[in-house]
Amino acid sequence: MTIEKAILKILLKENRPLKTGEIEKLTGFSRNEIQKAINNLYLEGLIDFPDRCYNKVVLKQEENNGR
């Protein structure tokens, strides 16, 4: 499993914003590897940073626009 998939799986399981250190403890990957993966996931539009808090990460929610 790639680090990106591991991060997405943990975010889906936890269903709350997680800090990089929390992801590090849950995955066992180094903080630098996690930060690079988080940046890639953000650029792909799969995750988001809530309330401009760049040390917490959440899955990006699909906007339904009432449809």
mmCIF file of the N, C-alpha and C atoms, coordinates in Angstrom:
data_MODEL
# 
_entry.id   MODEL 
# 
loop_
_atom_site.group_PDB 
_atom_site.id 
_atom_site.type_symbol 
_atom_site.label_atom_id 
_atom_site.label_alt_id 
_atom_site.label_comp_id 
_atom_site.label_asym_id 
_atom_site.label_entity_id 
_atom_site.label_seq_id 
_atom_site.pdbx_PDB_ins_code 
_atom_site.Cartn_x 
_atom_site.Cartn_y 
_atom_site.Cartn_z 
_atom_site.occupancy 
_atom_site.B_iso_or_equiv 
_atom_site.pdbx_formal_charge 
_atom_site.auth_seq_id 
_atom_site.auth_comp_id 
_atom_site.auth_asym_id 
_atom_site.auth_atom_id 
_atom_site.pdbx_PDB_model_num 
ATOM 1   N N  . MET A 1 1  ? 0.854   -1.178 0.000  1.00 0.00 ? 1  MET A N  1 
ATOM 2   C CA . MET A 1 1  ? 0.000   0.000  0.000  1.00 0.00 ? 1  MET A CA 1 
ATOM 3   C C  . MET A 1 1  ? 0.898   1.239  0.000  1.00 0.00 ? 1  MET A C  1 
ATOM 4   N N  . THR A 1 2  ? 0.547   2.194  -0.854 1.00 0.00 ? 2  THR A N  1 
ATOM 5   C CA . THR A 1 2  ? 1.341   3.419  -0.908 1.00 0.00 ? 2  THR A CA 1 
ATOM 6   C C  . THR A 1 2  ? 0.991   4.305  0.291  1.00 0.00 ? 2  THR A C  1 
ATOM 7   N N  . ILE A 1 3  ? 1.864   5.234  0.553  1.00 0.00 ? 3  ILE A N  1 
ATOM 8   C CA . ILE A 1 3  ? 1.647   6.137  1.689  1.00 0.00 ? 3  ILE A CA 1 
ATOM 9   C C  . ILE A 1 3  ? 0.388   6.980  1.481  1.00 0.00 ? 3  ILE A C  1 
ATOM 10  N N  . GLU A 1 4  ? 0.132   7.394  0.238  1.00 0.00 ? 4  GLU A N  1 
ATOM 11  C CA . GLU A 1 4  ? -1.073  8.183  -0.039 1.00 0.00 ? 4  GLU A CA 1 
ATOM 12  C C  . GLU A 1 4  ? -2.339  7.395  0.284  1.00 0.00 ? 4  GLU A C  1 
ATOM 13  N N  . LYS A 1 5  ? -2.370  6.126  -0.136 1.00 0.00 ? 5  LYS A N  1 
ATOM 14  C CA . LYS A 1 5  ? -3.536  5.281  0.144  1.00 0.00 ? 5  LYS A CA 1 
ATOM 15  C C  . LYS A 1 5  ? -3.690  5.044  1.635  1.00 0.00 ? 5  LYS A C  1 
ATOM 16  N N  . ALA A 1 6  ? -2.575  4.882  2.336  1.00 0.00 ? 6  ALA A N  1 
ATOM 17  C CA . ALA A 1 6  ? -2.623  4.677  3.788  1.00 0.00 ? 6  ALA A CA 1 
ATOM 18  C C  . ALA A 1 6  ? -3.193  5.915  4.481  1.00 0.00 ? 6  ALA A C  1 
ATOM 19  N N  . ILE A 1 7  ? -2.789  7.093  4.041  1.00 0.00 ? 7  ILE A N  1 
ATOM 20  C CA . ILE A 1 7  ? -3.290  8.339  4.641  1.00 0.00 ? 7  ILE A CA 1 
ATOM 21  C C  . ILE A 1 7  ? -4.784  8.486  4.381  1.00 0.00 ? 7  ILE A C  1 
ATOM 22  N N  . LEU A 1 8  ? -5.219  8.241  3.156  1.00 0.00 ? 8  LEU A N  1 
ATOM 23  C CA . LEU A 1 8  ? -6.644  8.339  2.832  1.00 0.00 ? 8  LEU A CA 1 
ATOM 24  C C  . LEU A 1 8  ? -7.466  7.339  3.645  1.00 0.00 ? 8  LEU A C  1 
ATOM 25  N N  . LYS A 1 9  ? -6.946  6.137  3.806  1.00 0.00 ? 9  LYS A N  1 
ATOM 26  C CA . LYS A 1 9  ? -7.650  5.107  4.579  1.00 0.00 ? 9  LYS A CA 1 
ATOM 27  C C  . LYS A 1 9  ? -7.800  5.530  6.038  1.00 0.00 ? 9  LYS A C  1 
ATOM 28  N N  . ILE A 1 10 ? -6.757  6.088  6.619  1.00 0.00 ? 10 ILE A N  1 
ATOM 29  C CA . ILE A 1 10 ? -6.808  6.530  8.016  1.00 0.00 ? 10 ILE A CA 1 
ATOM 30  C C  . ILE A 1 10 ? -7.763  7.708  8.175  1.00 0.00 ? 10 ILE A C  1 
ATOM 31  N N  . LEU A 1 11 ? -7.725  8.662  7.244  1.00 0.00 ? 11 LEU A N  1 
ATOM 32  C CA . LEU A 1 11 ? -8.628  9.813  7.324  1.00 0.00 ? 11 LEU A CA 1 
ATOM 33  C C  . LEU A 1 11 ? -10.082 9.365  7.215  1.00 0.00 ? 11 LEU A C  1 
ATOM 34  N N  . LEU A 1 12 ? -10.342 8.386  6.363  1.00 0.00 ? 12 LEU A N  1 
ATOM 35  C CA . LEU A 1 12 ? -11.699 7.869  6.222  1.00 0.00 ? 12 LEU A CA 1 
ATOM 36  C C  . LEU A 1 12 ? -12.144 7.146  7.492  1.00 0.00 ? 12 LEU A C  1 
ATOM 37  N N  . LYS A 1 13 ? -11.232 6.372  8.076  1.00 0.00 ? 13 LYS A N  1 
ATOM 38  C CA . LYS A 1 13 ? -11.545 5.619  9.287  1.00 0.00 ? 13 LYS A CA 1 
ATOM 39  C C  . LYS A 1 13 ? -11.774 6.545  10.486 1.00 0.00 ? 13 LYS A C  1 
ATOM 40  N N  . GLU A 1 14 ? -10.901 7.529  10.668 1.00 0.00 ? 14 GLU A N  1 
ATOM 41  C CA . GLU A 1 14 ? -10.975 8.430  11.826 1.00 0.00 ? 14 GLU A CA 1 
ATOM 42  C C  . GLU A 1 14 ? -12.114 9.437  11.710 1.00 0.00 ? 14 GLU A C  1 
ATOM 43  N N  . ASN A 1 15 ? -12.407 9.877  10.479 1.00 0.00 ? 15 ASN A N  1 
ATOM 44  C CA . ASN A 1 15 ? -13.508 10.807 10.223 1.00 0.00 ? 15 ASN A CA 1 
ATOM 45  C C  . ASN A 1 15 ? -13.408 12.092 11.054 1.00 0.00 ? 15 ASN A C  1 
ATOM 46  N N  . ARG A 1 16 ? -12.194 12.605 11.198 1.00 0.00 ? 16 ARG A N  1 
ATOM 47  C CA . ARG A 1 16 ? -11.943 13.853 11.909 1.00 0.00 ? 16 ARG A CA 1 
ATOM 48  C C  . ARG A 1 16 ? -10.620 14.425 11.411 1.00 0.00 ? 16 ARG A C  1 
ATOM 49  N N  . PRO A 1 17 ? -10.386 15.706 11.613 1.00 0.00 ? 17 PRO A N  1 
ATOM 50  C CA . PRO A 1 17 ? -9.094  16.283 11.203 1.00 0.00 ? 17 PRO A CA 1 
ATOM 51  C C  . PRO A 1 17 ? -7.949  15.660 12.003 1.00 0.00 ? 17 PRO A C  1 
ATOM 52  N N  . LEU A 1 18 ? -6.880  15.327 11.314 1.00 0.00 ? 18 LEU A N  1 
ATOM 53  C CA . LEU A 1 18 ? -5.708  14.743 11.952 1.00 0.00 ? 18 LEU A CA 1 
ATOM 54  C C  . LEU A 1 18 ? -4.475  15.593 11.690 1.00 0.00 ? 18 LEU A C  1 
ATOM 55  N N  . LYS A 1 19 ? -3.621  15.671 12.688 1.00 0.00 ? 19 LYS A N  1 
ATOM 56  C CA . LYS A 1 19 ? -2.344  16.358 12.534 1.00 0.00 ? 19 LYS A CA 1 
ATOM 57  C C  . LYS A 1 19 ? -1.347  15.391 11.904 1.00 0.00 ? 19 LYS A C  1 
ATOM 58  N N  . THR A 1 20 ? -0.300  15.936 11.333 1.00 0.00 ? 20 THR A N  1 
ATOM 59  C CA . THR A 1 20 ? 0.730   15.114 10.711 1.00 0.00 ? 20 THR A CA 1 
ATOM 60  C C  . THR A 1 20 ? 1.331   14.135 11.717 1.00 0.00 ? 20 THR A C  1 
ATOM 61  N N  . GLY A 1 21 ? 1.534   14.572 12.948 1.00 0.00 ? 21 GLY A N  1 
ATOM 62  C CA . GLY A 1 21 ? 2.087   13.701 13.986 1.00 0.00 ? 21 GLY A CA 1 
ATOM 63  C C  . GLY A 1 21 ? 1.179   12.533 14.307 1.00 0.00 ? 21 GLY A C  1 
ATOM 64  N N  . GLU A 1 22 ? -0.137  12.769 14.286 1.00 0.00 ? 22 GLU A N  1 
ATOM 65  C CA . GLU A 1 22 ? -1.090  11.679 14.531 1.00 0.00 ? 22 GLU A CA 1 
ATOM 66  C C  . GLU A 1 22 ? -1.048  10.663 13.389 1.00 0.00 ? 22 GLU A C  1 
ATOM 67  N N  . ILE A 1 23 ? -0.955  11.167 12.165 1.00 0.00 ? 23 ILE A N  1 
ATOM 68  C CA . ILE A 1 23 ? -0.848  10.274 11.007 1.00 0.00 ? 23 ILE A CA 1 
ATOM 69  C C  . ILE A 1 23 ? 0.449   9.485  11.086 1.00 0.00 ? 23 ILE A C  1 
ATOM 70  N N  . GLU A 1 24 ? 1.503   10.124 11.543 1.00 0.00 ? 24 GLU A N  1 
ATOM 71  C CA . GLU A 1 24 ? 2.800   9.463  11.694 1.00 0.00 ? 24 GLU A CA 1 
ATOM 72  C C  . GLU A 1 24 ? 2.694   8.286  12.669 1.00 0.00 ? 24 GLU A C  1 
ATOM 73  N N  . LYS A 1 25 ? 2.038   8.493  13.791 1.00 0.00 ? 25 LYS A N  1 
ATOM 74  C CA . LYS A 1 25 ? 1.878   7.435  14.787 1.00 0.00 ? 25 LYS A CA 1 
ATOM 75  C C  . LYS A 1 25 ? 1.022   6.283  14.267 1.00 0.00 ? 25 LYS A C  1 
ATOM 76  N N  . LEU A 1 26 ? -0.008  6.618  13.493 1.00 0.00 ? 26 LEU A N  1 
ATOM 77  C CA . LEU A 1 26 ? -0.923  5.592  13.004 1.00 0.00 ? 26 LEU A CA 1 
ATOM 78  C C  . LEU A 1 26 ? -0.363  4.795  11.828 1.00 0.00 ? 26 LEU A C  1 
ATOM 79  N N  . THR A 1 27 ? 0.509   5.415  11.022 1.00 0.00 ? 27 THR A N  1 
ATOM 80  C CA . THR A 1 27 ? 1.035   4.727  9.839  1.00 0.00 ? 27 THR A CA 1 
ATOM 81  C C  . THR A 1 27 ? 2.439   4.171  10.025 1.00 0.00 ? 27 THR A C  1 
ATOM 82  N N  . GLY A 1 28 ? 3.246   4.842  10.834 1.00 0.00 ? 28 GLY A N  1 
ATOM 83  C CA . GLY A 1 28 ? 4.629   4.421  10.988 1.00 0.00 ? 28 GLY A CA 1 
ATOM 84  C C  . GLY A 1 28 ? 5.565   5.037  9.957  1.00 0.00 ? 28 GLY A C  1 
ATOM 85  N N  . PHE A 1 29 ? 5.026   5.821  9.028  1.00 0.00 ? 29 PHE A N  1 
ATOM 86  C CA . PHE A 1 29 ? 5.868   6.514  8.052  1.00 0.00 ? 29 PHE A CA 1 
ATOM 87  C C  . PHE A 1 29 ? 6.491   7.743  8.699  1.00 0.00 ? 29 PHE A C  1 
ATOM 88  N N  . SER A 1 30 ? 7.595   8.228  8.122  1.00 0.00 ? 30 SER A N  1 
ATOM 89  C CA . SER A 1 30 ? 8.249   9.414  8.676  1.00 0.00 ? 30 SER A CA 1 
ATOM 90  C C  . SER A 1 30 ? 7.434   10.665 8.367  1.00 0.00 ? 30 SER A C  1 
ATOM 91  N N  . ARG A 1 31 ? 7.633   11.684 9.183  1.00 0.00 ? 31 ARG A N  1 
ATOM 92  C CA . ARG A 1 31 ? 6.902   12.946 9.038  1.00 0.00 ? 31 ARG A CA 1 
ATOM 93  C C  . ARG A 1 31 ? 7.169   13.587 7.666  1.00 0.00 ? 31 ARG A C  1 
ATOM 94  N N  . ASN A 1 32 ? 8.402   13.506 7.178  1.00 0.00 ? 32 ASN A N  1 
ATOM 95  C CA . ASN A 1 32 ? 8.732   14.094 5.876  1.00 0.00 ? 32 ASN A CA 1 
ATOM 96  C C  . ASN A 1 32 ? 7.995   13.386 4.746  1.00 0.00 ? 32 ASN A C  1 
ATOM 97  N N  . GLU A 1 33 ? 7.937   12.044 4.796  1.00 0.00 ? 33 GLU A N  1 
ATOM 98  C CA . GLU A 1 33 ? 7.211   11.289 3.780  1.00 0.00 ? 33 GLU A CA 1 
ATOM 99  C C  . GLU A 1 33 ? 5.723   11.636 3.812  1.00 0.00 ? 33 GLU A C  1 
ATOM 100 N N  . ILE A 1 34 ? 5.175   11.754 5.017  1.00 0.00 ? 34 ILE A N  1 
ATOM 101 C CA . ILE A 1 34 ? 3.758   12.084 5.174  1.00 0.00 ? 34 ILE A CA 1 
ATOM 102 C C  . ILE A 1 34 ? 3.468   13.474 4.625  1.00 0.00 ? 34 ILE A C  1 
ATOM 103 N N  . GLN A 1 35 ? 4.320   14.439 4.912  1.00 0.00 ? 35 GLN A N  1 
ATOM 104 C CA . GLN A 1 35 ? 4.098   15.804 4.437  1.00 0.00 ? 35 GLN A CA 1 
ATOM 105 C C  . GLN A 1 35 ? 4.129   15.870 2.912  1.00 0.00 ? 35 GLN A C  1 
ATOM 106 N N  . LYS A 1 36 ? 5.056   15.148 2.292  1.00 0.00 ? 36 LYS A N  1 
ATOM 107 C CA . LYS A 1 36 ? 5.114   15.115 0.827  1.00 0.00 ? 36 LYS A CA 1 
ATOM 108 C C  . LYS A 1 36 ? 3.851   14.483 0.256  1.00 0.00 ? 36 LYS A C  1 
ATOM 109 N N  . ALA A 1 37 ? 3.402   13.392 0.859  1.00 0.00 ? 37 ALA A N  1 
ATOM 110 C CA . ALA A 1 37 ? 2.187   12.722 0.394  1.00 0.00 ? 37 ALA A CA 1 
ATOM 111 C C  . ALA A 1 37 ? 0.961   13.616 0.583  1.00 0.00 ? 37 ALA A C  1 
ATOM 112 N N  . ILE A 1 38 ? 0.890   14.324 1.711  1.00 0.00 ? 38 ILE A N  1 
ATOM 113 C CA . ILE A 1 38 ? -0.222  15.240 1.973  1.00 0.00 ? 38 ILE A CA 1 
ATOM 114 C C  . ILE A 1 38 ? -0.245  16.349 0.924  1.00 0.00 ? 38 ILE A C  1 
ATOM 115 N N  . ASN A 1 39 ? 0.913   16.881 0.590  1.00 0.00 ? 39 ASN A N  1 
ATOM 116 C CA . ASN A 1 39 ? 0.980   17.921 -0.440 1.00 0.00 ? 39 ASN A CA 1 
ATOM 117 C C  . ASN A 1 39 ? 0.475   17.393 -1.781 1.00 0.00 ? 39 ASN A C  1 
ATOM 118 N N  . ASN A 1 40 ? 0.875   16.165 -2.138 1.00 0.00 ? 40 ASN A N  1 
ATOM 119 C CA . ASN A 1 40 ? 0.409   15.567 -3.389 1.00 0.00 ? 40 ASN A CA 1 
ATOM 120 C C  . ASN A 1 40 ? -1.100  15.350 -3.371 1.00 0.00 ? 40 ASN A C  1 
ATOM 121 N N  . LEU A 1 41 ? -1.624  14.834 -2.268 1.00 0.00 ? 41 LEU A N  1 
ATOM 122 C CA . LEU A 1 41 ? -3.061  14.596 -2.147 1.00 0.00 ? 41 LEU A CA 1 
ATOM 123 C C  . LEU A 1 41 ? -3.845  15.905 -2.219 1.00 0.00 ? 41 LEU A C  1 
ATOM 124 N N  . TYR A 1 42 ? -3.292  16.961 -1.638 1.00 0.00 ? 42 TYR A N  1 
ATOM 125 C CA . TYR A 1 42 ? -3.944  18.272 -1.692 1.00 0.00 ? 42 TYR A CA 1 
ATOM 126 C C  . TYR A 1 42 ? -3.990  18.793 -3.121 1.00 0.00 ? 42 TYR A C  1 
ATOM 127 N N  . LEU A 1 43 ? -2.880  18.660 -3.844 1.00 0.00 ? 43 LEU A N  1 
ATOM 128 C CA . LEU A 1 43 ? -2.831  19.120 -5.232 1.00 0.00 ? 43 LEU A CA 1 
ATOM 129 C C  . LEU A 1 43 ? -3.777  18.328 -6.120 1.00 0.00 ? 43 LEU A C  1 
ATOM 130 N N  . GLU A 1 44 ? -4.006  17.049 -5.784 1.00 0.00 ? 44 GLU A N  1 
ATOM 131 C CA . GLU A 1 44 ? -4.938  16.206 -6.531 1.00 0.00 ? 44 GLU A CA 1 
ATOM 132 C C  . GLU A 1 44 ? -6.394  16.491 -6.147 1.00 0.00 ? 44 GLU A C  1 
ATOM 133 N N  . GLY A 1 45 ? -6.597  17.277 -5.086 1.00 0.00 ? 45 GLY A N  1 
ATOM 134 C CA . GLY A 1 45 ? -7.942  17.627 -4.663 1.00 0.00 ? 45 GLY A CA 1 
ATOM 135 C C  . GLY A 1 45 ? -8.631  16.567 -3.818 1.00 0.00 ? 45 GLY A C  1 
ATOM 136 N N  . LEU A 1 46 ? -7.870  15.639 -3.251 1.00 0.00 ? 46 LEU A N  1 
ATOM 137 C CA . LEU A 1 46 ? -8.461  14.564 -2.459 1.00 0.00 ? 46 LEU A CA 1 
ATOM 138 C C  . LEU A 1 46 ? -8.590  14.892 -0.982 1.00 0.00 ? 46 LEU A C  1 
ATOM 139 N N  . ILE A 1 47 ? -7.783  15.834 -0.500 1.00 0.00 ? 47 ILE A N  1 
ATOM 140 C CA . ILE A 1 47 ? -7.858  16.242 0.902  1.00 0.00 ? 47 ILE A CA 1 
ATOM 141 C C  . ILE A 1 47 ? -7.921  17.756 0.980  1.00 0.00 ? 47 ILE A C  1 
ATOM 142 N N  . ASP A 1 48 ? -8.222  18.252 2.170  1.00 0.00 ? 48 ASP A N  1 
ATOM 143 C CA . ASP A 1 48 ? -8.315  19.686 2.373  1.00 0.00 ? 48 ASP A CA 1 
ATOM 144 C C  . ASP A 1 48 ? -7.779  20.027 3.757  1.00 0.00 ? 48 ASP A C  1 
ATOM 145 N N  . PHE A 1 49 ? -7.494  21.286 3.976  1.00 0.00 ? 49 PHE A N  1 
ATOM 146 C CA . PHE A 1 49 ? -7.052  21.781 5.275  1.00 0.00 ? 49 PHE A CA 1 
ATOM 147 C C  . PHE A 1 49 ? -8.188  22.615 5.867  1.00 0.00 ? 49 PHE A C  1 
ATOM 148 N N  . PRO A 1 50 ? -8.797  22.178 6.965  1.00 0.00 ? 50 PRO A N  1 
ATOM 149 C CA . PRO A 1 50 ? -9.944  22.898 7.509  1.00 0.00 ? 50 PRO A CA 1 
ATOM 150 C C  . PRO A 1 50 ? -9.555  24.222 8.157  1.00 0.00 ? 50 PRO A C  1 
ATOM 151 N N  . ASP A 1 51 ? -10.339 25.234 7.899  1.00 0.00 ? 51 ASP A N  1 
ATOM 152 C CA . ASP A 1 51 ? -10.208 26.527 8.572  1.00 0.00 ? 51 ASP A CA 1 
ATOM 153 C C  . ASP A 1 51 ? -8.788  27.081 8.543  1.00 0.00 ? 51 ASP A C  1 
ATOM 154 N N  . ARG A 1 52 ? -8.127  26.941 7.421  1.00 0.00 ? 52 ARG A N  1 
ATOM 155 C CA . ARG A 1 52 ? -6.757  27.456 7.247  1.00 0.00 ? 52 ARG A CA 1 
ATOM 156 C C  . ARG A 1 52 ? -5.776  26.893 8.262  1.00 0.00 ? 52 ARG A C  1 
ATOM 157 N N  . CYS A 1 53 ? -6.091  25.775 8.820  1.00 0.00 ? 53 CYS A N  1 
ATOM 158 C CA . CYS A 1 53 ? -5.205  25.145 9.801  1.00 0.00 ? 53 CYS A CA 1 
ATOM 159 C C  . CYS A 1 53 ? -4.361  24.129 9.047  1.00 0.00 ? 53 CYS A C  1 
ATOM 160 N N  . TYR A 1 54 ? -3.169  24.511 8.654  1.00 0.00 ? 54 TYR A N  1 
ATOM 161 C CA . TYR A 1 54 ? -2.367  23.684 7.773  1.00 0.00 ? 54 TYR A CA 1 
ATOM 162 C C  . TYR A 1 54 ? -1.699  22.508 8.467  1.00 0.00 ? 54 TYR A C  1 
ATOM 163 N N  . ASN A 1 55 ? -1.892  22.371 9.767  1.00 0.00 ? 55 ASN A N  1 
ATOM 164 C CA . ASN A 1 55 ? -1.320  21.204 10.417 1.00 0.00 ? 55 ASN A CA 1 
ATOM 165 C C  . ASN A 1 55 ? -2.371  20.127 10.661 1.00 0.00 ? 55 ASN A C  1 
ATOM 166 N N  . LYS A 1 56 ? -3.600  20.348 10.185 1.00 0.00 ? 56 LYS A N  1 
ATOM 167 C CA . LYS A 1 56 ? -4.652  19.334 10.276 1.00 0.00 ? 56 LYS A CA 1 
ATOM 168 C C  . LYS A 1 56 ? -5.173  19.040 8.881  1.00 0.00 ? 56 LYS A C  1 
ATOM 169 N N  . VAL A 1 57 ? -5.509  17.777 8.649  1.00 0.00 ? 57 VAL A N  1 
ATOM 170 C CA . VAL A 1 57 ? -5.902  17.331 7.325  1.00 0.00 ? 57 VAL A CA 1 
ATOM 171 C C  . VAL A 1 57 ? -7.230  16.597 7.414  1.00 0.00 ? 57 VAL A C  1 
ATOM 172 N N  . VAL A 1 58 ? -8.124  16.812 6.443  1.00 0.00 ? 58 VAL A N  1 
ATOM 173 C CA . VAL A 1 58 ? -9.393  16.096 6.351  1.00 0.00 ? 58 VAL A CA 1 
ATOM 174 C C  . VAL A 1 58 ? -9.615  15.664 4.908  1.00 0.00 ? 58 VAL A C  1 
ATOM 175 N N  . LEU A 1 59 ? -10.475 14.669 4.718  1.00 0.00 ? 59 LEU A N  1 
ATOM 176 C CA . LEU A 1 59 ? -10.878 14.292 3.379  1.00 0.00 ? 59 LEU A CA 1 
ATOM 177 C C  . LEU A 1 59 ? -11.712 15.413 2.789  1.00 0.00 ? 59 LEU A C  1 
ATOM 178 N N  . LYS A 1 60 ? -11.544 15.670 1.525  1.00 0.00 ? 60 LYS A N  1 
ATOM 179 C CA . LYS A 1 60 ? -12.302 16.722 0.869  1.00 0.00 ? 60 LYS A CA 1 
ATOM 180 C C  . LYS A 1 60 ? -13.723 16.228 0.648  1.00 0.00 ? 60 LYS A C  1 
ATOM 181 N N  . GLN A 1 61 ? -14.689 17.048 1.025  1.00 0.00 ? 61 GLN A N  1 
ATOM 182 C CA . GLN A 1 61 ? -16.094 16.692 0.897  1.00 0.00 ? 61 GLN A CA 1 
ATOM 183 C C  . GLN A 1 61 ? -16.616 17.135 -0.475 1.00 0.00 ? 61 GLN A C  1 
ATOM 184 N N  . GLU A 1 62 ? -17.367 16.265 -1.111 1.00 0.00 ? 62 GLU A N  1 
ATOM 185 C CA . GLU A 1 62 ? -18.000 16.610 -2.379 1.00 0.00 ? 62 GLU A CA 1 
ATOM 186 C C  . GLU A 1 62 ? -19.141 17.578 -2.108 1.00 0.00 ? 62 GLU A C  1 
ATOM 187 N N  . GLU A 1 63 ? -19.217 18.635 -2.898 1.00 0.00 ? 63 GLU A N  1 
ATOM 188 C CA . GLU A 1 63 ? -20.311 19.586 -2.744 1.00 0.00 ? 63 GLU A CA 1 
ATOM 189 C C  . GLU A 1 63 ? -21.483 19.126 -3.574 1.00 0.00 ? 63 GLU A C  1 
ATOM 190 N N  . ASN A 1 64 ? -22.646 19.035 -2.947 1.00 0.00 ? 64 ASN A N  1 
ATOM 191 C CA . ASN A 1 64 ? -23.831 18.522 -3.590 1.00 0.00 ? 64 ASN A CA 1 
ATOM 192 C C  . ASN A 1 64 ? -24.682 19.620 -4.200 1.00 0.00 ? 64 ASN A C  1 
ATOM 193 N N  . ASN A 1 65 ? -24.599 20.834 -3.705 1.00 0.00 ? 65 ASN A N  1 
ATOM 194 C CA . ASN A 1 65 ? -25.353 21.988 -4.183 1.00 0.00 ? 65 ASN A CA 1 
ATOM 195 C C  . ASN A 1 65 ? -26.860 21.731 -4.206 1.00 0.00 ? 65 ASN A C  1 
ATOM 196 N N  . GLY A 1 66 ? -27.358 20.925 -3.284 1.00 0.00 ? 66 GLY A N  1 
ATOM 197 C CA . GLY A 1 66 ? -28.776 20.695 -3.145 1.00 0.00 ? 66 GLY A CA 1 
ATOM 198 C C  . GLY A 1 66 ? -29.401 19.848 -4.233 1.00 0.00 ? 66 GLY A C  1 
ATOM 199 N N  . ARG A 1 67 ? -28.601 19.141 -4.984 1.00 0.00 ? 67 ARG A N  1 
ATOM 200 C CA . ARG A 1 67 ? -29.139 18.303 -6.059 1.00 0.00 ? 67 ARG A CA 1 
ATOM 201 C C  . ARG A 1 67 ? -29.078 16.853 -5.723 1.00 0.00 ? 67 ARG A C  1 
# 
